[in-house]
């Protein structure tokens, strides 16, 4: 995939397998590094080929969407207008963007077989409670709790912070997260068992990449498994396989070794802190 205009970059690809077993590819598109507007696009894999690309909304989405209890796709999209924005041609013409629009949703998910149903998402809610003074590359991620409320983790200058919303519309002010964390991307998702998986750097630095489990809907994180203690490990993403294995991907020393690592373990390994159950494989590095 390539933009015909060499001044644009395509970045932050997100592969997502929906609960209907549909494969989506989302990505962001920006004029130069970041232009103050960017834009989230998607394509869907149907009949052994990718559909025509479709625009969703201005902003950046680095984390996977979720499907809520109503069957709507909820997308964590952020506008980084506070992060040294460049000059998108539209903004040069005096147009503006709203950097508080952080959550979008797609109605009528049963109709999503038609790719165009993602073309005009319904704006869902603003998260206005995070002060611009602490915002950075938000990289927020959402999860819906069993009582239908929403839980959100977001990257700030203070580290990872948490927000809650009863209806997905009105959000609490960010609270300090209970675990030690740096200013870096994390991963959170509900497992088939009902427990919630969190993978985070359990340190003020990008080291000690650790998997945690919550059995009380994100109140506490009582079970943990250290995946990789080395410096320079970051940006985890994960998926739960059909056999219950958790497949985790992350990078290490992106400016030198440039390693991409896959780790495999299961829920029982976390519950029992069984580090011997972890297998790791370097799938790419600076030398290949």
Secondary structure, DSSP 8 states (H G I E B T S, - for coil): ---SSTTEEEEEEEEEE-TTS-EEEEEEEEESS--S-B-EEEEEEETTEE---EEEESBB--S--EE-TTS-EEE--B--TTS-----HHHHTT----TTEEEEEES-GGGTTSGGGGTS-EEEEE---S-TTTBSS---EEEE-TTS-EEEEEEETTEEEEEEESSSSS----EE-SS---SS--EEEE-TTS-EEEEEE-SSSS--EEEEEESSSSS---EEEEEE-STTEEEEEEEE-TTSEEEEEEEE-TTTT-EEEEEEEEHHHHHTT-GGG-EEEEEE-TT-
